[in-house]
Amino acid sequence: MALRVAARLGLKVGLHPQAVVFQRLLLLPAAALRQEISQAAEENPALELPEDWVGAVEYEAQVPRGGGRFRRHDEDEDGGAPEIAAGVSLQQHLWASAALEISDPLLRRIAHYLIHNLDDDGYLGCDLKEVARHFAADAGNAARALRLVQRLDPAGVGARDLRECLLIQMGRLRGRGIHPQAEAILRDHWGAFVRRRFDQIARGIGRPAREVQEAADFIRTRLAPYPGRQFRLPWQPPAAPPAPPEPDVIVLRRNGGWEVETAEGPDCNLRLSPSYLEVYEKMRTNGVGYTEEQRKHVVAHVRRVQWLLQALDQRRRTLKRIADLMVSLEGPFFEHGVEGLVPLSQKALARRLAVSPSTVSRALAEKHLLTPAGEVVSFDLFFDRSLPAKQMIRRLLEREDKARPLSDREMASRLAGEGVRWARRTVAKYREELGILSRSKRARKH
C-alpha cells in the first residue's frame, strides 16, 4: 500500500478577536459590564482605570454568595419569594418538618443543629466538619443530615452557596417541564453563567446561544435565591430592596422632541497605560534590547486593551442607534405613558437598521431606559404585546359596577364591541397576570 501526501485548499471563516469581545460586551448591562472591566484590569496591567473608578464592586455581589440577579415570576421586588409575615420562623417550620421526616435519632439531632445555623435567607452558616466534631460523629452522618434538611420545604434551604441553592430547586422541578439546558449550565458552567458569557456556554454544551439565553431566563424567573425569606416573622423588618437598575439609555425632552443619550457608562476614561504604549511603540520602531518573551507580553496586553476599548465604543454606538429608532417610534409612550405604547418587533427593528436580530436582542438584553418622567423601565416593555390588552382590561374593570363585577365572558363581549375580539380564556389569562381577582372574589371583597 502506498501512502500519499496531499494538500487541500479551503476557506475557514472566523471572528476577529475584537468582534468576539464586542459580542460579549454588547450583551452585558451596566452592572455586569462594570465587573467585566474590573476583571480585565486585574488580568491586564496595560489597562488603566481612572482614579475615581467605582467599578470594582463585582456583579456577583448584587446577590449574596456569588450570583447574578434573579427574579421569580411570583416574587416581590426584593428578588426572593414573596415576603409575608409568617406565624412561625423558618427554623420552627423546618424543625417541625424534620421531626416528621427524619426517624434516625442521631441524624435528627444533627439536622436540628444545622437548621439552627441557617441564616434568614435559608443558607447554612457552619462547616460540616465542625458539626461532625460537635456530635462526635463521622463526616458521612453530617452530610446525610444536611441532605435530609435540603429535602425539606421551601426548596433550596440548607444550601451553602447560591449555585447549590439553585441546583436543589432545579432537582425538585425535574420532570415538570424544566428547560433542558438549565441544570447543566448551573452544574457545569457556573462561572460563565454568572459572567453572562452565553457564547462560551453555547460552545461548551454544543447548543445555540439562543437556547442558553432561554435557559438563563428560566433560571431567573423560576428559581428563588432567598428561599428562607418567606418566613419573616411579624416583628422582623423586611429585607432591604435592591438598588434600582442603572439606566443604559436616557431619553430627554429637548426642542419639542425626544433626544437619546447613552448613560455615562463604566467604560468612561479607560485608557491604555502610557508606559505600556511607550514600550510598544519602541518595539515597533526598532525593538532592540527586548527579548521575544517581552515582546509577546507587551503586544498581547496592548492589543487586548485596544480590542476592549474599540468594542466598548462600538457597544455604545450600537445601543444608541437602536435606542434612537425605538424612541422615534414610541413618541406616544413618552408623551402619555403605557397607554400610548405601540409594541415593537426586534426583527422589524433589525431590518430597518440593517443588522441581525441577534444584535438587537443582545443590545437590549436586561438593559434599562430612563424616561423623561424619571422612571426607569426595561427595554422588554417595548416588546410586550400583551401590555395594551392588559391596559384595556384594567380600564374596563376601573369602570365596572362594584356591586356587580364583570365576568371574563362579559369583558370579552364588551371588548368585542370595541373591535377587539379575544376569547374568554385570553381575557382571564391577562386578568390573572394583572393580579386582579375573579368576579366572585371581587364581589365578596366589596
LOVO-304675 format. One record per residue: y, x, z of N, C-alpha, C, CB in turn; residue in three letters. Coordinates in pm, whole numbers, plus 50000, padded with zeros to 5 digits. Glycine has a CB too. Layout:
YXZYXZYXZYXZALA...
***
This chain:
498805008650000500005000050000501245008950000500014990350124MET502155006149911503385014149903504515007049976503785016749755ALA505305014850048506465009550119507715012150038506585015750260LEU508585002150029509835003949955511015000750046509854994949830ARG512055008150028513305005750100514284999350002513895019050159VAL514804987750040515724980649950517004977250025515074967649893ALA518114977349956519404973550013519764959649963520524983749974ALA520324951750051520704938050014522164935850050519794927550087ARG522914930949953524324928149977524484913850027525154930349848LEU525424911950118525664898450168526994897850240524534894050261GLY527454885750265528704883550337528414877050471529684874850254LEU529094881750573528934875750706530314872450759528174885250803LYS530514859950792531814855350841531834855950993532114840950791VAL532884862051046533024862851192534484861151231532484876351245GLY534714857551354536074855751403536634868951451536104845451516LEU537904871251421538604882851474538704881251626540024884451409HIS538644892251702538734891151849539954883351896538764904851910PRO541094884651827542274877151868542054862151852543504881551786GLN541354858151744541074843951724540174838651835540424841651588ALA539224846851879538344842751989539164840552116537234853252013VAL540084849952144540934848752263541804836252252541834861252280VAL542374833752133543214821852114542454809052140543794821751974PHE541234808052084540444795952103540164793452250539124797052025GLN539904804052325539624802252467540874798252544539034815152526ARG542004804852517543234801852589543784788052555544274812352560LEU543574783652431544084770552390543464759452473543794768152242LEU542244761452517541534751252593542044750052737540054754252594LEU542684760552789542984761152932544274753852967543074775452978LEU544274745353072545514740053126546234750853207545244727553214PRO547424747853255548294757953315547624765353431549564751553363ALA546984758153522546404764653640545274774153601545884754253739ALA544414769753508543314778253464543834790153384542314770253382ALA544904788053308545494798953232546034809753326546604793753141LEU546614805353436547144814853534546024823653589547854807453649ARG544914817553618543784825353670543264834953564542664816053718GLN543204830353440542714838853331543584851253316542684830953198GLU544894849353326545804860753312545684870153431547264855853298ILE545554864553550545374872853669544124881353657545304864253795SER543054875253609541794882553594541934893353487540654872853558GLN542644890253379542844900153274543624912053326543574893853154ALA544634909453411545444920353467544624929153561546664914753540ALA543684922953634542824930753723541894939853644542014921453812GLU541454935253527540494942853448541144952653352539614933453370GLU542444950553323543104958653220544424964253273543354950253093ASN544464977253307545714983153359546834983653257545444997053409PRO546544981153129547594981253027548394968253025546994983752891ALA547934957953097548664945253105549544945553228547694932953108LEU550834943853208551794944753318552344930753350552954954453283GLU552214926753476552734913753520554134915453576551794907453627LEU554974905153567556314905953626556234907053778557154893753587PRO557294912453839557294914553984557174901454061558554921754025GLU557724890754006557684877854077556484869554035558964870054051ASP555444876153984554254869053939553654860754051553214878753883TRP553384848154022552784839154123551464833754072553744827554157VAL550884840353978549664835053917548394840553975549674837753774GLY548474847854085547274854154139546384844254212547644865354232ALA546894832154240546054822054305545034817254204546914810254358VAL543764818554237542724815454141542594800654119541404821154187GLU542234797153996541974783253962540904777554052541564781853814TYR539884785754084538804780954168539304776454305537744791654185GLU540414782454352540894779354486541444765254497541954789254527ALA541664758454384542154744654390541124735554456542494739554251GLN539884739254446538824732054515538074742054599537864724654415VAL537844739654729537164749354812535814753454755536984743854949PRO535424765654787534084770754757533854773054608533054761354809ARG534914776054535534734781354401534534771654288533624789954402GLY535214760254285535024751154174536314747354107534334738854220GLY536224741253990537404735953923537744722353980537184735253772GLY538594714953912538974701653960537954691453915540374697653909ARG537514683354009536524673053978537074659754027535134676254043PHE536734649253954537134635853999536094625853954538534631953946ARG535574617954048534614607554013535344595353963533724603954132ARG534584587053890535194575153832535604565153939534244568553735HIS535024566154060535314556154163536034562454282534034549354210ASP536674573954260537274580554374538764578354378536964595454372GLU539374582754489540814581654500541444594854462541224577554642ASP542734596354490543464607754437543154621054503544894605154450GLU542394621454611542134634254674540984641654610541854632354820ASP540334635854511539294642854439537924641354500539624656954430GLY537744633554606536424631554663536034617054652536374636154809GLY534944613154720534564599154720535634591254793533184597154785ALA535734578254770536784570454832536784572054983536624555854797PRO537944575655039538044577655183538324564355251539154587855217GLU537374559855327537514547455402537274550755548536524536355352ILE538124545555634537924548155776536584542355818539084542155859ALA535654551055856534294546855888534144543656036533294557555847ALA533114535756067532844532556207532094543656278532054519756217GLY531444552456201530724563756259531164576456188529184561856250VAL530974587756253531304600456189530184604456094531544611456295SER530434614356013529424619555923528214624356002529994630955837LEU528464631756110527364636956191526534625656252527894645956302GLN527194615356305526464604256365525594597156262527434594256429GLN526144595456143525384589056035524154597256000526274587155911HIS524314610455988523204619055948522184620456060523724632755908LEU522634621256186521694622156297520774609956300522444623556432TRP521374598156279520564585856278519564586156163521474573456267ALA519994590856046519084591555931517974601655955519864595155804SER518334613356014517334623856038516284619156136518014636556090ALA516674611356234515724606456334514644597856268516444598456443ALA515014590956160514054582356090513254589955985514774570756025LEU513864599955924513254606555809512434618955847514314610455711GLU512734625355960512084638155994511174635956115513144649356023ILE509884637656095508924634856202508584647256285507654629256142SER508614659156226508264671356299509334674356404508114683456201ASP508944675956533509934677856640510814690256620509224678956773PRO510214701656581511004713956563511984712356447510074726056538LEU511484707256335512374705456220513484695556250511584700756100LEU513184685556332514214675756368515294682356453513584663956443ARG514884691156547515884697956631516744707356546515184705856745ARG516114714456453516884723556367517834715456278515944732256279ILE517344704356224518194695956140519374690556218517374684456082ALA519144686756344520234681856430521284692756446519684677556570HIS520844705056464521764716356479522544718856350520984729156520TYR521854718256237522514720256109523574709556085521494720355994LEU523224697156115524174686156096525414688256183523504672556129ILE525194693356304526324696056394527264706456334525814700856532HIS526744715256248527544725956191528074722756051526734738556186ASN528044710056014528674706155888530164704155908528024693355832LEU530974708055811532414705455822532724691355774533224715955741ASP533994687555776534374673855741534054670355595535864671855767ASP533934680455510533604677955370532104676955346534184688855282ASP531304680155449529854679255436529174692355405529524669555331GLY529894703555410529324716555379528814723455506530354725455309TYR527754731355491527154738455604527974750855636525694742255573LEU528294752455766529154763455808528444774055890530294758255885GLY527124775155882526404785355959525334791755871525774779156086CYS524864803455915523874811055840522464807055884524094826255858ASP521544805355788520184800955822519444811255907519404798255695LEU519724824055888519064834255969519474832856116519394848355917LYS520754830156139521224828056276520584815556336522774826956279GLU520434805256255519804792856302518354795556342519854781856192VAL517644803056260516244806256291516134814056421515604814156176ALA517034823856440517014831656565517344822756685518014843356558ARG518264813456667518654804556777517464796356828519784795056730HIS516584792456736515424784356775514144792556787515224773156675PHE514284805856775513104814756780512054810056679512494815056924ALA512524806056562511654801056455511744810356335512034786456415ALA510824809056243510904817556124511894811356025509504819356058ASP512344819655930513354815355835512854803755749513774826955746ALA511534802955729510994792155648511244778555709509534794055627GLY511114777555842511374764755909512844760755897510974765556057ASN513734770555910515164767455895515474762555754516024779955928ALA514854769055654515074764955515514514750955489514424775055419ALA513344747955547512744734555529513624723955594511324734055589ARG514144726955712515014717355780516274714655697515404722455920ALA516814725355636518014723455554517704714755432518574737055508LEU516544717055369516174708755254516044694055294514854713655193ARG515544691555414515434677755461516814671655483514624677155592LEU517744679455537519124674655556519754671555420519974685055633VAL519484680155323520084678355191519514666255117519884690755108GLN518404660655166517864648455105518524635855160516364647755129ARG519324637255266519964625755327521184621655246520364628755473LEU521644609655273522874604755209524064607155300522754589655175ASP525234609955240525564609955098525054622555029527054608755079PRO524724621054902524184632154825525164643654821523834627554683ALA524644655554847525484667654843525754673554979526784664554776GLY525484665955088525724671555221524734682755248525614660555330VAL525164692355329524304703655363524384714955262522904699055375GLY525194713555160525334724355062526134735755123526024719354932ALA525884747755071526604759455121527744763755031525654770855139ARG527824758054914528954760554824529024748954726528804774254749ASP530074748854647530304737654555529194736454452531644739254485LEU528734747754400527684747254298526424740554353527354761454249ARG526014744454474524824738354533525044723554558524444745554664GLU526244719854601526574705854626526404697454499528014704554679CYS526914702554388526814695154262525384694654210527714701354158LEU524644705554229523244705554185522394695754265522664719654196LEU522684694454394521954684754476522194670654421522394685654626ILE523454667554390523764654354336523134652454199525284652454327GLN523124663054119522514662153987521024659053999522734675153908MET520374665154099518954662254121518714647754155518414671054230GLY519624641654231519474627354264519634618554141520494623254372ARG520454623054045520724614953926519674616953817522084618153871LEU518784626853836517814629953732516984617553699516904641453777ARG516864614653572516104602953529516954590453522514964600553621GLY518254591653551519144579953548520294582153451519694576753690ARG519994587553335521004588753231521994600053249521734576253221GLY521554611453306522474622653319522634629453183521974632753426ILE523734636953167523924644253043522864655053033525364650353035HIS522204656552919521054665752909521394680352935520444664652774PRO522654684352917523014698452935523674701353069523924702852824GLN524054690953144524884692953263524204701453370525254679553323ALA522944698353400522254705753507522064720453469520894699253537GLU521704723153345521514736953301522814744853308520944737453158ALA523924738353278525224745053285525554748953429526334736153227ILE525354739553522525614742553663524674753453715525464729953748LEU523424752853673522424762153726522554776153667521044756753699ARG522774776953536522674789853469523994795553418521744788653355ASP525044787453416526304792153356527504788553445526494786253215HIS527334789553575528384785253668529694792953649527904786853812TRP529604806153639530814814253625531604810353501530464828953619GLY530914808853389531604804953266532134790653276530644806153145ALA531414781753345531864767853361533164767253442530774759453430PHE533234774653551534434774653635535634779953558534204782953761VAL535394789953472536494795753393536734788053263536204810453362ARG535964777153244536114768453128535854775852997537504762353127ARG534924785252997534574792352875533424784952808534184807252906ARG533774773552750532764764752694532104770752570533374751252660PHE532844778652494532234785152378531144794752422533304792752296ASP531414802052529530414811352582529164803852627530994819552699GLN529364792452694528234784352738527464778952618528704772652827ILE528204774252516527554768752396526654779152331528614763852296ALA527134791452324526294801952267525074804552355527094814852247ARG525274803952486524184806852578523064796552575524714807852717GLY523434783852554522404773352554522044768752414522884761452635ILE522724774452314522404771152176522764756952137520954773252152GLY523864751752192524304738252160525764738452115524124728852282ARG526264728052046527674727852003528614727452123527934715751913PRO529814733152106530814733152213531184718952253532074740852168ALA531114709552157531434695552189530504690152296531344686852063ARG529224693652288528264688952390528564695152526526824692252348GLU529004707552526529344714052653530554707052716529644729152631VAL531544703652633532714696352684532304682852741533754694352571GLN531394675852673530914662952723530184664552855530004656252620GLU529404675252867528694677852993529674680753105527724689652977ALA530724688353074531744691353175532454678553221532784701453120ALA532734669653125533354656753161532424648553250533714648753033ASP531134648953220530154641753302530164647153446528724643053242PHE530194660253460530194666453593531434662553671530104681753582ILE532584662853605533834659753676533924645053715535024663453589ARG533374636153634533554621853660532434615453741533694614653531THR531244621753742530114615553809529714622253941528954615453717ARG530224634053967529834641354088531024642854181529254655154051LEU530744643454312531804644154413531774657654483531654632654515ALA532874664954484532894678054550532994677254701534024686254498PRO533374665554756533564664154901532714652554954535064661754934TYR531414653854961530564642454997530794637155137529124646254983PRO531334645155228531494640555366532754632555392531484652055456GLY533684632255298534994626355328534964611255343535964629955221ARG533924604755294533894590155306533584585755448532874584255212GLN533314595455538533034591955677534184596055768531724598555723PHE535404594655720536564597655804536704586955911537854598455718ARG536784591356036536964581956146538394576856150536584588556281LEU538624564956210539964558956205541084567856257539964546356282PRO540784576556356541844584856414542014598256341541544587456562TRP541154600856244541274613156169542244611356053539904617856119GLN543164620756033544114619355921543404621055788545254629655934PRO543844614055685543244615855552543444630155504543844605955450PRO542564634555418542694647955361543984648755280541474651555274ALA544594660355284545834662255209545554660855059546454676155240ALA546374653254989546154651754844546414664754772547044640654786PRO545794666854658546034679054583547434679254525545004680654471PRO547904691054493549214692154429549184684954295549614707054411ALA550294678754257550314671854127550064681854015551674664654106PRO549474677453905549194686753795550474692353736548394679753685PRO550384704653690551534710953626551654705753483551404726353627GLU552854701853441553004697553302552974709653209554314689653282PRO552324708053097552314718452994553414716052892550944719052924ASP553864703552885554914699652790555934690952864554314692052666VAL557204692752832558284684852891559004677452779559284693852973ILE559204664452797559934656252699561294652752758559134643352660VAL562344655852684563714653452730564414643852634564504666652742LEU565344635852689566184627452604567454635252570566534613752674ARG567674637652443568844645152400569384639352270568494660152384ARG570694637552267571374632752147570744619952091571354643552040ASN570384610852183569844598052143568404598452097570664592452036GLY567764609852109566364610852067565544618152171566264617851933GLY564364622252131563444629052222563214643352175562094621452232TRP563254652352269563064666452238561934672152323564374674452260GLU561094680152260559924685752326560164700452361558674684352237VAL559814703952483559824717852525558484720952590561014720752623GLU557944732652559556764736752634557234741952769555924747652556THR556514738052874556894742553007556824757753012555994736253116ALA557724763753089557714778353102556394782353166558924783553187GLU555494787153084554124789553130553974802253210553204790053014GLY552754804253262552494815953344552444828953264551204814153417PRO552524827853131552484839853048553864845953026551854836752916ASP554914839653083556264844753061556414858753119557294835253123CYS557104867253043557434880853088556224889953104558164880153218ASN555074885853051553964895353047554294905852941552604888153015LEU553814917952962554094928152862553044939252867555494934052883ARG553034946852758552184958552751552824969652834551954963052603LEU552064976052918552574986553005553264997452922551444992653089SER554525000752954555235011252878554505024652878556635013252934PRO553875028152990553195041052997551985041252902552735043853142SER551245030152897550115029552804550605029352660549255017152831TYR551705022152634552235021652499552695035452453553405011652493LEU553315042952543553785056452508552605065352469554555062752627GLU551545065052550550365073252520549735068652389549335072552635VAL549685055752369549085050052248549825054852123549095034652255TYR551155054752128551955059252014551765074151989553425056152037GLU551645081952095551425096352079550075098952011551485103552214LYS549075091252052547755092951992547775089451844546725084152065MET548585079851807548635075551667549345085851580549335062051656ARG550315093251637551085102851558550365116151542552435105151622THR549885122151654549175134951639547845135351714550055146251688ASN547805129451831546545128651905546075141651966545485123651817GLY546905151951963546495164752019546475163952171547445175951972VAL545435169552230545365170252376544645158652442546715171152432GLY544065149652364543355138252420541885138752379543995124852373TYR541015135852474539585135552444539235122452374538745137152573THR538055122152313537605110052245537455098352343536275112652173GLU537005101552463536855091152565538205085252604536145096652689GLU539235094052617540575089252649541125080552537541515101052676GLN540855084752414541325076852300540735062752304540965083752168ARG539435062152321538765049152323539295040352435537265050952338LYS539515046252553540015038552668541375032552637540105047552793HIS542305040852592543675036152569543725026052455544615047952538VAL543075029152344543105019952229542505006452265542355026152109VAL541365006452334540704993852369541584985452460539354996552438ALA542194991552562543004983852657544304979052593543314992252780HIS544924987252509546164983052444545904971552347546814994852370VAL544834972552269544534961852173544204948752244543364965952083ARG543514949452356543194937252430544474930352479542274940352549ARG545444938352524546714932352567547444926352448547614942952637VAL547464933452337548124928252217547494915052173548064938452102GLN546174914352171545494901952134545844890652231543974904152131TRP545884893952360546204883952462547604878452441546074889852603LEU548594887252423549974882752408550154874652280550934894852408LEU549524879052171549624871552046548944857852058548994879551930GLN547804857552128547084844952146547894835352233545704847352208ALA548554840452335549384831952422550544825952343549924840052541LEU551154834152257552264829052175551764818552077552954840552100ASP550594820952017550014811251925549644798451998548774817151855GLN549134799552120548794787852200550044779452225548164792052335ARG551144785952262552384778852292552904771552168553454788552347ARG552894778352053553404772251930552514760751884553504782751819ARG551194762351900550264751651859550464739251945548804756451870THR550574741152077550764729752167552074722652138550724734252313LEU553124730152112554424723752084554374716051953555544734352078LYS553714721651852553644714851723552924701451735552934723651621ARG551824701351808551074688951827551894679051910549714691651896ILE552534683952017553334675152103554534669452028553804682752227ALA555154677451942556284672451861555874660251779556814683551768ASP554724661251714554254650051632553944637851719553024654051550LEU553274640051831552914628851918554154621751970552064633652034MET555144629352013556364623352068557114615651959557284634152129VAL557114620751836557784613751727557124600251699557794622251600SER555824599151728555094586651704555124577251824553654589751667LEU555494582351939555404574452062556774571452123554544581752163GLU557804570152039559134566852090559154554552179560074564851976GLY558474543452139558474531452225557884533952364557694520352157PRO556904542952373556334546052505557374552652594555094555252491PHE558114562252540559104569152623560304560252653559574581952554PHE560484549952572561584540652595561194529552692562044534652463GLU559974524052677559594512052753558394514052845559294500952658HIS557764525652842556604527852927555314523952857556744519953056GLY554284520952937552944518652884552924507052785551974515852998VAL553764497052805553754485452714554114489452571554734474752763GLU554834500552555555194504952421554224514952361556554510752423GLY553144517752432552194527852386551434523252262551214531152498LEU551364531952163550564529652044549434539952046551424530751911VAL548184535852072547094545652082546954554051956545774538552110PRO546804567151977546724576551866545274580651842547584588951894LEU545054587851733543744593251699543884608251679543164586451571SER543024615851745543094630451730542784634551587542114637251826GLN541874627451522541564630851383542764628451293540364622551333LYS543494617551317544684614651236545764625151259545234600651268ALA545954629151384546924639751413546524652651342547024642151565LEU545234655851346544764668151283545034668051132543264670151310ALA544824656451067545074655450924546554657750892544634641750871ARG547434651950971548864653250946549354667450971549644643651033ARG548704674451063549114688151096548344698551014548914690751244LEU547374693950935546534702950855545814713050943547384710150750ALA545274708251055544444716651142543144709051166545174719951278VAL542174715651229540904709151257541034700051378539794719551279SER540254689151384540274680551504539934688251632539294669051487PRO539094698551621538754706251741539954713651796537624716151710SER540884717751707542114724451754542964714751835542924729951635THR543104702451785543874692251860543194689351993544024679251778VAL541884687851990541144684852113541304695952215539654682652081SER541184708352172541334719652264542754720452319540954732752194ARG543714718352232545114719952273545504709752380546034718552153ALA544914697852376545314687152468544374685352586545414674152394LEU543254692452587542244690452692542814693552830541024699252665ALA542764683752918543184684953058544624689653073542264694553130GLU545444686752974546844690752982547714678553009547294697952853LYS548924681153058549784670253104551184671653045549854670053256HIS551864660253044553204659352987554144653253090553194650952857LEU555344658853102556364653353191557304644653109557154664753263LEU557354631753142558194622353067559644623253115557674607853083THR560594618053035561994617953079562194610253210562874611852970PRO561274600953241561384593253366560884601253486560594580253355ALA560404613353464559934621653574558474619753609560754618953694GLY557724612753525556304610153552555444620253476555924595653514GLU554464625853546553524634953482552294626953439553134646753578VAL552014626753309550884618853258549954628053179551374607053168VAL548684624453177547704631853100547844628652952546284628853149SER547604638352867547614635752723546524625752684547424648752645PHE545494624552768544434614752740544994600652728543364615352849ASP546104598052799546694584752799546994579852657547974584652881LEU547414589152570547834585152435546664581952343548674596152374PHE545444584252389544274581452306543394570552365543444594152287PHE543874564052471543124553452536543394540252465543494552452686ASP542474536152379542684524052300542534511352383541704523752185ARG542004512552503541864500652586543124497652665540694502252680SER544084506952668545254505152755546104493052716546104517452752LEU546464491252589547234479152554546484466452590547564479152406PRO545154466452571544354454752606544444451852755542894456652565ALA544364462152834544444460352979545824455253020544144473653051LYS546864460052952548214455352984548344440352954549264463352904GLN547744435652844547804421452812547084413152918547184418752673MET545944418152963545194411053067545994410953197543814417653089ILE546624422353229547414422953352548564412753348547964437153374ARG549234411653232550344402053221549844387653234551064403853087ARG548694384653175548124371253189547884367753335546814370153110LEU547324377353409546984374753549548214374053638546044385553600LEU549274381053598550514380153676551134366253665551524390653629GLU550864359453552551464346253530550544334753568551874344753385ARG549324337753609548354327053634548724318953759546944332953650GLU548214306953766548374298353883547464303753993548044283153850ASP548064308554102547264314854207546294305054272548164320954313LYS546634292254265545734282154323544534279654232546494269054347ALA544694282554105543594280854011543544292953917543754267553929ARG542964303953963542934316253883542174314153753542294327553963PRO542524322453656541884321753525540504328353528542764328553418LEU539564322353458538264328753441538344338453323537134318053418SER537344346953310537324356253198537284348853065536124365753209ASP536554337753061536484330052937537834323852904535414319052949ARG538544318853005539874313052981540864323652933540404306353109GLU540764335652990541634346352944541344349852799541474358853032MET540064350452763539694353452624540254342852531538164354452609ALA540224330052575540734319152493542244320352474540384305652555SER542974323452583544434324752571544824336652484545064326152710ARG544084347652497544374359252413544094356252266543534371352459LEU543074348152240542774344252102543944336352044541474335952095ALA544604328352130545774320852085546924329852046546214311352192GLY546924342252099547964351952064547504361251952548364360052187GLU546354358051893545874366051781544964377551819547014371351707GLY544594378551948543714389351994542374383252029544324396952117VAL541344386251951540044379951968539064389652035539494375051833ARG538804387252164537844395152239536784386052297538544403152352TRP535594391352309534524383952376534804383352525533134390452348ALA534214373252591534404371952736533984384652809533614359952790ARG532864390752768532384402652837533344414452821530994406552786ARG534074414952708535064425452689536224423652786535584425552545THR536664411152801537734408252897537274411753039538154393252888VAL536044408153071535514411153205535464426253230534104405053222ALA535074433753128534994448353141536374454253171534414454653012LYS537384450153092538724455553114539284451053249539664451253002TYR539004438553288539484433853419538894442253531539114418953440ARG537614445253522536974453253626537534467453629535464453653605GLU537824473153510538394486553504539794486953564538424491653361GLU540494475553561541804474653624541704472753776542594463153562LEU540504470753825540324468653967540714454754013541104478654043GLY540664444853922541054431153953539804422953982541864424753836ILE539834415354090538684407554132538374396354033538924401754271LEU537154391154042536764379853959537514367254003535234377553967SER537424356553922538154344253955537764338854091537894333753849ARG536464338354123536034332554251536594340354369534504332054259SER536604353754357537104361954468538624361254479536674376454450LYS539314360054364540764358454370541114345054433541384359554230ARG540334334654403540594321454459540424321754612539654310854396ALA539374328354659539164329254805540264337354871537794335654836ARG540734347454801541764356154859543044348354883542034368154768LYS543334338754792544564331054805544314317954879545164328254666HIS
***
